[in-house]
Amino acid sequence: MDDSTDARPRAGRFAYDPPAIRFGRGSADDLAEELREQDLGRALVVCGSTVGETEAVIGPVREGLGDRLAGVFAETTPEKRLSTAAAAAEAVSEVGADVLVGLGGGSSLDVAKLASVLAADDRPFETVADELEERGTITVPDGDLLPIVSVPTTLAGADLSQGAGITVETDDGSATGGVSDPRLMPAAAVYDPELVATTPRRVLAGSAMNGFDKGIETLYAPDRTPITDATAMRGLSRFREGLEGIGEAENPPIEAVAAALEGALLVQYGISRPGGSTLSVVHAFGHALRDHGNVQQGVAHAVVVPHALAYLFEHTHARRDLLAEALGVPREGRSEEAIAEEVVDRVASVRDALGLPSRLRDLEGVSRETFPGIARATLEDRFMANAPPGLEPTAGGVEEVLERAW
């Protein structure tokens, strides 16, 4: 193991232009006020069908927008299809909207970003789809894009991001990719615990581990900064407090939801910025399991994160001291190995408190026969480039993590 404390981050520049942030119970009531503050006009709400039919969610947003509501596009799906984004872009023109409100989980927020891109692109849909299939991304047109307001109802942490994932149907099935551009950073983000509290506990719990792992990874990624150290540590502490309060309750206390939402906001602050990201090894595992095992990404994170962390600690320091402090692990008089072991245990305890799966064998679509393909995809994932100093990942090492998680 590299016994370095990894204390010195990679030399670089922290350039981050975050959205205006509104936080607190009832903050959805202030959507129209935020649009007026930014001289934005009428909004098209982009969400899934369930959100669009759930009055406890769509109602406050509709009322909050008031006469600035141009329409509701309630057709997003977890697959984040390019065709859905194209339909949303058409809806923008039909209702005369000049701002998009992404309401829901990461899928709806990502589709809103892609709709913003496609609304500014006069290329035929087939041309854009071919580019995504061939390159894994699409060209973002020059000039202004429709501004986006994100209103998350889960804890996955896709709301302070300048990127979006997308899927396109192909002759062989489907291809996944993504797009990233500073202009896709939302103009505003609204965090209302009352909206998040309406999300089914199963969905909320799965999304939580995806968001929680953003805080973990930010502390050991090479592109970390003193600013992201501070937000990630406070965010992990609040996140853990909130998630343990949510537990397996069907109707969790609003105070616990608010604490978890505060954590989700903080752990992602500054992680998606021009020229860099702090997402790392755990997210590479999550993407590979999602794409090769048809596993919901938050559930994939829940199962694999303790084993991925143990793997990191065997080969590098991975700033276990800061992780320990953020997660409330005592350090005085204890060995580095003992500290690392308890950090792993604390992360697993958060997962277990939420009642999430802990073994790959319990996930549909994953078998030992799929491990070589999952390992290759993990190594090829772009976030593997953000592995902490000292780690030289191999296919054998990745498969060993999968075996431990089995």
C-alpha positions in Angstrom: 0.0 0.0 0.0 1.1 3.5 -0.8 1.4 4.9 2.7 1.2 8.5 1.5 -1.6 10.6 3.1 -2.3 12.0 -0.4 -2.4 15.4 1.3 -1.4 17.4 -1.8 -4.1 17.7 -4.5 -3.2 17.9 -8.1 -2.2 21.5 -9.0 -5.1 23.2 -10.8 -7.7 25.8 -11.0 -11.1 25.8 -9.3 -13.6 27.4 -11.7 -17.1 26.8 -10.6 -20.2 28.7 -11.5 -23.0 27.2 -9.4 -26.7 28.0 -9.8 -28.8 30.2 -7.5 -29.8 27.8 -4.7 -33.1 27.9 -2.8 -33.3 25.5 0.1 -35.9 24.7 2.7 -39.5 23.5 3.2 -41.9 25.3 0.9 -39.1 26.6 -1.4 -41.0 25.4 -4.5 -43.4 28.1 -3.7 -40.8 30.6 -4.8 -40.2 29.3 -8.3 -41.9 32.2 -10.1 -40.0 34.7 -7.9 -36.7 33.0 -8.9 -37.6 33.2 -12.6 -38.4 36.9 -12.2 -35.1 37.4 -10.3 -33.2 36.0 -13.3 -35.5 37.6 -16.0 -36.7 34.2 -17.2 -40.1 33.8 -18.7 -42.4 30.8 -19.1 -41.3 27.3 -18.1 -41.9 23.8 -19.4 -41.8 21.3 -16.5 -40.0 18.1 -17.6 -40.8 15.1 -15.4 -41.9 11.5 -15.4 -45.5 10.3 -15.6 -45.6 9.3 -11.9 -44.4 12.7 -10.8 -46.8 14.4 -13.3 -49.7 12.5 -11.8 -48.7 13.0 -8.1 -50.5 16.1 -6.9 -48.2 16.3 -3.8 -45.3 16.9 -6.2 -46.5 18.6 -9.3 -49.1 20.7 -7.4 -46.6 22.8 -5.4 -44.4 23.3 -8.6 -47.4 24.3 -10.7 -48.6 26.7 -8.0 -45.1 28.0 -7.4 -44.7 28.8 -11.1 -48.1 30.4 -11.4 -48.6 32.3 -14.7 -45.0 31.4 -15.7 -46.0 27.8 -16.2 -46.1 27.1 -20.0 -46.8 23.4 -19.8 -45.9 20.0 -18.4 -44.0 17.3 -20.3 -44.5 14.2 -18.2 -42.8 11.5 -20.4 -39.3 10.9 -19.0 -38.2 7.4 -18.1 -35.3 5.9 -16.2 -33.7 5.0 -19.6 -33.1 8.7 -20.4 -33.8 8.2 -24.1 -32.6 10.7 -26.7 -36.0 10.4 -28.4 -37.6 11.5 -25.1 -35.4 14.6 -25.0 -36.3 15.3 -28.7 -40.0 15.1 -27.8 -39.4 17.5 -24.9 -37.6 19.9 -27.2 -40.6 19.9 -29.6 -42.8 20.6 -26.6 -40.7 23.7 -25.8 -41.6 25.1 -29.2 -45.3 24.1 -29.0 -45.9 25.8 -25.7 -43.5 28.8 -26.2 -41.3 28.1 -23.2 -38.0 29.8 -22.7 -36.9 27.9 -19.6 -36.9 24.2 -18.6 -37.8 23.0 -15.1 -36.4 19.5 -14.5 -38.5 18.0 -11.8 -37.8 14.5 -10.3 -34.8 12.2 -10.2 -31.6 12.2 -12.3 -33.4 10.9 -15.4 -35.7 13.9 -15.6 -33.0 16.4 -14.9 -30.8 14.8 -17.6 -33.6 14.8 -20.1 -34.2 18.5 -19.5 -30.5 19.2 -20.2 -30.6 17.2 -23.4 -33.8 19.0 -24.4 -32.0 22.3 -24.0 -29.3 21.1 -26.3 -31.7 19.7 -28.9 -33.9 22.8 -28.9 -30.8 24.8 -30.1 -29.8 22.2 -32.7 -31.3 22.3 -36.2 -29.7 19.0 -37.2 -32.1 16.1 -38.0 -32.7 13.7 -35.1 -31.1 10.8 -37.0 -27.8 12.8 -37.4 -27.7 13.5 -33.7 -28.5 9.9 -32.8 -25.8 8.6 -35.2 -23.2 10.9 -33.5 -24.2 9.7 -30.1 -23.9 6.0 -31.1 -20.5 6.6 -32.8 -18.9 9.0 -30.4 -20.7 8.4 -27.1 -21.6 12.1 -27.0 -23.2 14.8 -29.1 -22.0 18.2 -30.2 -23.5 21.1 -28.2 -24.3 24.0 -30.5 -22.7 27.4 -30.1 -24.7 30.2 -28.6 -27.3 30.4 -25.9 -29.1 27.3 -24.6 -32.4 27.3 -22.9 -31.8 27.8 -19.1 -32.6 25.0 -16.8 -34.0 25.0 -13.2 -33.5 21.8 -11.3 -36.0 20.6 -8.7 -34.8 17.3 -7.4 -37.1 14.8 -5.7 -34.4 12.2 -5.0 -31.0 12.2 -3.4 -28.9 11.0 -6.4 -27.1 14.4 -6.8 -27.6 15.2 -10.5 -28.8 18.7 -9.8 -25.6 20.7 -9.6 -24.1 19.1 -12.7 -23.1 20.4 -16.1 -23.4 16.9 -17.6 -26.1 14.5 -18.5 -26.3 10.8 -19.5 -28.4 9.6 -22.4 -29.3 6.4 -24.2 -30.1 5.9 -27.9 -31.8 2.9 -29.5 -29.6 1.2 -32.1 -29.9 -1.8 -34.4 -28.1 -3.9 -31.8 -30.1 -2.7 -28.8 -29.0 0.6 -27.3 -25.9 2.7 -26.7 -25.2 5.0 -23.8 -23.3 8.2 -23.7 -23.3 11.6 -22.2 -22.9 15.3 -22.8 -21.1 18.0 -20.8 -21.0 21.7 -21.2 -20.8 24.6 -18.7 -23.9 26.1 -20.2 -25.9 23.1 -19.0 -25.2 24.0 -15.4 -28.7 24.9 -14.1 -29.5 28.6 -13.6 -31.2 27.7 -10.3 -31.7 24.7 -8.1 -34.6 24.3 -5.7 -34.3 21.9 -2.7 -37.7 21.4 -1.1 -37.7 18.6 1.5 -41.5 18.4 1.3 -41.2 17.3 -2.3 -38.5 14.8 -1.6 -40.5 13.3 1.2 -43.2 12.3 -1.3 -40.8 10.0 -3.2 -41.4 6.3 -2.5 -38.9 5.1 0.1 -37.5 2.4 -2.2 -36.7 4.9 -4.8 -35.3 7.4 -2.3 -33.1 4.8 -0.6 -31.6 3.7 -3.9 -30.9 7.2 -5.1 -29.3 8.0 -1.7 -26.3 5.7 -2.1 -25.5 7.2 -5.5 -25.5 10.7 -3.9 -23.7 9.5 -0.7 -20.9 8.0 -2.8 -20.3 11.4 -4.5 -19.1 12.7 -1.1 -16.9 9.7 -0.5 -15.2 9.9 -3.9 -14.7 13.7 -3.8 -12.4 13.4 -0.8 -9.9 11.1 -2.6 -10.2 12.1 -6.2 -7.1 13.8 -7.7 -9.2 16.8 -8.8 -10.3 17.5 -5.2 -9.8 21.0 -3.8 -9.9 22.5 -0.3 -13.4 23.8 -1.2 -14.7 20.4 -2.2 -13.0 18.9 0.9 -15.1 21.1 3.1 -18.4 20.7 1.4 -17.9 16.9 1.0 -17.0 16.4 4.7 -19.9 18.4 6.0 -22.2 16.9 3.4 -21.3 13.3 4.3 -21.9 14.0 8.0 -25.4 15.5 7.3 -26.2 12.8 4.7 -25.4 10.0 7.1 -27.4 11.6 9.8 -30.4 12.0 7.5 -30.2 8.5 6.0 -30.0 6.8 9.3 -33.1 8.9 10.3 -34.9 7.8 7.2 -34.0 4.2 7.6 -36.7 1.8 6.4 -39.6 4.0 7.5 -42.4 4.3 4.9 -43.0 7.9 6.1 -39.7 9.2 7.3 -39.5 12.3 9.5 -39.3 15.5 7.5 -36.2 16.5 9.6 -34.4 13.4 8.4 -35.3 14.1 4.8 -34.1 17.7 5.1 -30.8 16.6 6.6 -30.2 14.1 3.8 -31.2 16.6 1.2 -28.7 19.1 2.7 -26.1 16.4 2.5 -26.9 15.7 -1.1 -26.6 19.4 -1.9 -23.2 19.8 -0.2 -21.5 16.6 -1.5 -22.0 17.6 -5.1 -21.1 21.2 -4.7 -18.1 21.8 -7.0 -17.7 18.3 -8.3 -18.9 18.9 -11.8 -17.0 21.7 -13.4 -15.2 22.6 -16.6 -12.2 20.3 -17.2 -12.8 18.0 -14.3 -14.9 15.9 -12.0 -14.3 14.2 -8.7 -16.3 11.1 -9.5 -14.1 8.1 -9.3 -13.8 4.3 -8.9 -17.1 3.6 -7.2 -19.0 5.4 -9.9 -17.1 3.4 -12.6 -18.3 0.2 -10.9 -21.8 1.6 -10.7 -21.9 2.5 -14.4 -20.6 -0.9 -15.4 -23.1 -2.8 -13.3 -25.9 -0.6 -14.5 -25.1 -1.1 -18.2 -24.1 -4.8 -18.1 -26.4 -6.1 -15.4 -29.4 -3.9 -15.9 -29.1 -2.8 -12.2 -30.4 0.5 -10.9 -27.3 2.6 -10.4 -28.1 3.5 -6.7 -28.5 -0.2 -5.9 -25.3 -1.1 -7.7 -23.6 1.6 -5.5 -25.1 0.1 -2.4 -23.8 -3.3 -3.0 -20.3 -2.5 -4.3 -19.2 0.6 -2.4 -17.9 -1.2 0.8 -15.8 -3.6 -1.3 -14.5 -1.0 -3.6 -13.5 1.1 -0.7 -11.7 -1.8 0.9 -9.9 -2.4 -2.4 -8.8 1.2 -2.5 -7.5 1.1 1.1 -5.4 -2.0 0.3 -3.5 -0.1 -2.4 -3.6 3.6 -1.3 -4.3 5.8 1.6 -7.4 7.3 -0.1 -7.5 10.0 2.6 -9.1 7.7 5.1 -8.4 10.2 7.8 -10.8 12.7 6.3 -13.3 10.0 5.5 -13.1 8.9 9.1 -13.7 12.4 10.4 -16.7 12.9 8.1 -18.2 9.6 9.1 -17.5 10.0 12.9 -14.9 7.2 13.1 -12.5 7.7 16.0 -8.8 7.9 15.0 -6.8 8.6 18.1 -4.4 5.7 19.1 -5.7 3.5 16.2 -3.8 2.0 13.3 -4.4 3.1 9.7 -5.8 -0.4 9.0 -8.3 -0.2 11.9 -9.4 3.2 10.8 -9.9 2.0 7.2 -11.9 -1.0 8.3 -14.3 1.1 10.4 -14.8 3.6 7.6 -15.9 0.6 5.4 -18.1 -0.6 8.2 -19.7 2.9 8.6 -20.5 3.1 4.9 -22.0 -0.4 5.0 -24.1 0.5 8.0 -25.7 3.4 6.1 -26.6 1.1 3.3 -28.0 -1.5 5.8 -30.0 1.1 7.6 -31.8 1.8 4.4 -32.6 -1.9 3.8 -30.7 -2.0 0.5 -29.3 -5.2 -1.1 -25.8 -6.1 0.1 -24.9 -8.9 -2.3 -24.6 -9.1 -6.1 -26.1 -12.5 -6.2 -29.4 -11.0 -5.1 -29.5 -8.7 -8.1 -31.4 -9.8 -11.2 -29.2 -9.9 -14.3 -25.9 -10.3 -12.5 -24.0 -13.6 -12.5 -20.4 -14.6 -12.2 -20.3 -15.2 -15.9 -20.9 -11.4 -16.4 -17.9 -10.4 -14.2 -15.3 -10.2 -17.1 -17.5 -7.9 -19.1 -18.3 -5.8 -16.0 -14.6 -5.6 -15.2 -13.7 -4.4 -18.7 -16.5 -1.8 -18.6 -15.3 -0.6 -15.2 -11.7 -0.2 -16.3 -12.9 1.6 -19.5 -15.2 4.0 -17.6 -14.0 7.6 -17.8 -14.1 8.0 -14.1 -11.4 5.4 -13.6 -9.0 8.1 -14.6 -9.9 9.8 -11.3 -8.6 6.9 -9.2 -6.6 8.1 -6.2 -2.8 8.2 -6.4 -1.2 4.8 -5.9 -4.0 2.7 -7.4 -3.2 0.8 -10.6 -6.5 -1.0 -11.3 -6.4 -4.3 -13.2 -9.1 -6.6 -14.5 -8.1 -9.1 -11.9 -8.4 -6.6 -9.1 -11.8 -5.4 -10.3 -13.1 -9.0 -10.6 -11.8 -9.7 -7.1 -14.0 -6.8 -5.8 -17.0 -8.3 -7.7 -16.3 -11.6 -6.1 -16.2 -10.1 -2.6 -19.5 -8.4 -3.4 -21.0 -11.6 -4.7 
